[in-house]
Amino acid sequence: MNIKCKRAMLVNGKHHEAGDIVEVPVNIGLDLVNMGKGEVVEESKTITDRAIGLTKKSAASLVKRNTKKK
């Protein structure tokens, strides 16, 4: 489990500054998060831009919603 330190602290006998990302076991990571000393860092997810290469022909048609007429 990756934890980002919110402040300087000792983890497994090693000193870490605020902002460092530390690999710790799950039980220690949950303890640090619950004490407010760290926050969980997700694995890097690649962000893909789905609009690249989209043309008007391949895009879905625009649906306009009309109000009901009385």
C-alpha atoms as a printed R data frame, in Angstrom:
   type eleno elety resid chain resno       x      y       z
1  ATOM     1    CA   MET     A     1   0.000  0.000   0.000
2  ATOM     2    CA   ASN     A     2   1.399  3.401  -0.973
3  ATOM     3    CA   ILE     A     3   0.965  6.217   1.543
4  ATOM     4    CA   LYS     A     4   1.784  9.913   1.043
5  ATOM     5    CA   CYS     A     5   3.101 11.428   4.293
6  ATOM     6    CA   LYS     A     6   1.269 14.534   5.493
7  ATOM     7    CA   ARG     A     7   4.089 15.376   7.895
8  ATOM     8    CA   ALA     A     8   7.531 14.134   8.885
9  ATOM     9    CA   MET     A     9   7.353 10.737  10.632
10 ATOM    10    CA   LEU     A    10   9.076  7.431  11.253
11 ATOM    11    CA   VAL     A    11   7.782  4.423   9.331
12 ATOM    12    CA   ASN     A    12   9.376  1.014   9.912
13 ATOM    13    CA   GLY     A    13  12.377  2.686  11.585
14 ATOM    14    CA   LYS     A    14  13.095  5.068   8.687
15 ATOM    15    CA   HIS     A    15  12.540  8.829   8.647
16 ATOM    16    CA   HIS     A    16  10.279 10.254   5.929
17 ATOM    17    CA   GLU     A    17   9.530 13.918   5.222
18 ATOM    18    CA   ALA     A    18   6.131 15.397   4.388
19 ATOM    19    CA   GLY     A    19   5.158 14.645   0.801
20 ATOM    20    CA   ASP     A    20   7.200 11.429   0.547
21 ATOM    21    CA   ILE     A    21   5.448  8.360  -0.844
22 ATOM    22    CA   VAL     A    22   6.137  5.256   1.251
23 ATOM    23    CA   GLU     A    23   5.377  1.579   0.559
24 ATOM    24    CA   VAL     A    24   3.976  0.036   3.761
25 ATOM    25    CA   PRO     A    25   1.940 -3.063   4.667
26 ATOM    26    CA   VAL     A    26  -1.837 -2.622   4.548
27 ATOM    27    CA   ASN     A    27  -2.358 -2.709   8.332
28 ATOM    28    CA   ILE     A    28   0.254  0.009   8.967
29 ATOM    29    CA   GLY     A    29  -1.073  2.076   6.064
30 ATOM    30    CA   LEU     A    30  -4.613  1.992   7.431
31 ATOM    31    CA   ASP     A    31  -3.312  3.009  10.874
32 ATOM    32    CA   LEU     A    32  -1.472  6.005   9.394
33 ATOM    33    CA   VAL     A    33  -4.531  7.107   7.408
34 ATOM    34    CA   ASN     A    34  -6.829  6.755  10.438
35 ATOM    35    CA   MET     A    35  -4.415  8.811  12.586
36 ATOM    36    CA   GLY     A    36  -4.359 11.535   9.934
37 ATOM    37    CA   LYS     A    37  -0.636 11.194   9.273
38 ATOM    38    CA   GLY     A    38  -0.956  9.996   5.680
39 ATOM    39    CA   GLU     A    39  -3.259  9.564   2.742
40 ATOM    40    CA   VAL     A    40  -3.623  6.687   0.304
41 ATOM    41    CA   VAL     A    41  -1.969  7.149  -3.077
42 ATOM    42    CA   GLU     A    42  -3.590  5.288  -5.944
43 ATOM    43    CA   GLU     A    43  -1.457  3.703  -8.603
44 ATOM    44    CA   SER     A    44  -0.952  6.037 -11.520
45 ATOM    45    CA   LYS     A    45  -3.828  5.717 -13.924
46 ATOM    46    CA   THR     A    46  -3.175  6.887 -17.429
47 ATOM    47    CA   ILE     A    47  -5.661  9.464 -18.579
48 ATOM    48    CA   THR     A    48  -6.653  9.038 -22.174
49 ATOM    49    CA   ASP     A    49  -8.273 11.744 -24.205
50 ATOM    50    CA   ARG     A    50 -11.077 10.004 -26.031
51 ATOM    51    CA   ALA     A    51 -11.831 13.062 -28.166
52 ATOM    52    CA   ILE     A    52  -8.595 12.775 -30.145
53 ATOM    53    CA   GLY     A    53  -9.318 11.522 -33.607
54 ATOM    54    CA   LEU     A    54 -13.073 11.933 -33.255
55 ATOM    55    CA   THR     A    55 -14.727 13.224 -36.407
56 ATOM    56    CA   LYS     A    56 -18.256 14.382 -37.002
57 ATOM    57    CA   LYS     A    57 -18.945 11.274 -39.080
58 ATOM    58    CA   SER     A    58 -17.846  8.855 -36.361
59 ATOM    59    CA   ALA     A    59 -19.491 10.778 -33.504
60 ATOM    60    CA   ALA     A    60 -22.997  9.963 -32.323
61 ATOM    61    CA   SER     A    61 -25.737 12.217 -33.582
62 ATOM    62    CA   LEU     A    62 -26.856 15.060 -31.341
63 ATOM    63    CA   VAL     A    63 -30.221 14.468 -29.694
64 ATOM    64    CA   LYS     A    64 -32.226 17.562 -28.895
65 ATOM    65    CA   ARG     A    65 -34.884 17.222 -26.259
66 ATOM    66    CA   ASN     A    66 -38.117 19.028 -26.868
67 ATOM    67    CA   THR     A    67 -40.668 20.095 -24.318
68 ATOM    68    CA   LYS     A    68 -44.152 18.652 -24.579
69 ATOM    69    CA   LYS     A    69 -46.590 20.989 -26.239
70 ATOM    70    CA   LYS     A    70 -50.031 21.266 -24.718
